[in-house]
Amino acid sequence: MLFGVGLEVQHRLVSDADLVRQLGVYLEGGVGFAFLERFSVGAALGLDIMFVGGPGVGLAPRVFLTWHP
């Protein structure tokens, strides 16, 4: 099981719009499973809660494969 929390600063530049800067909190939770001794695979869900520069909420699912040396 994994859990993460942190402060996040995002900068986005789109060709036909002004630069967007946002500040917020990032929360993430998920699960991972080890296999083949040096690898793990899993899934996580991240939640962004932005409170400066355009308040809002974002949700981002992801899957991962990790190699452990």
WOQUICOR-V734220 format. One record per residue. SS is DSSP state (a for helix, b for strand, c for the rest). PSI is psi in whole degrees, -180 to 180 (NA if undefined). Layout:
# WOQUICOR-V734220
ss = {SS SS}
psi = {PSI PSI}
This chain:
# WOQUICOR-V734220
ss = {c b b b b b b b b b b b c c c c c c c b b b b b b b b b b b b b b b b c c c b b b b b b b b b b b b b b c c c b b b b b b b b b b b b c c}
psi = {143 150 137 151 145 173 136 135 122 139 124 133 117 141 -34 26 168 160 135 126 128 148 134 -168 141 128 138 142 151 -170 151 152 132 144 157 32 -38 6 152 152 149 -173 149 159 124 142 122 129 103 136 -5 138 28 80 147 178 141 151 130 108 151 156 153 154 123 137 132 116 NA}
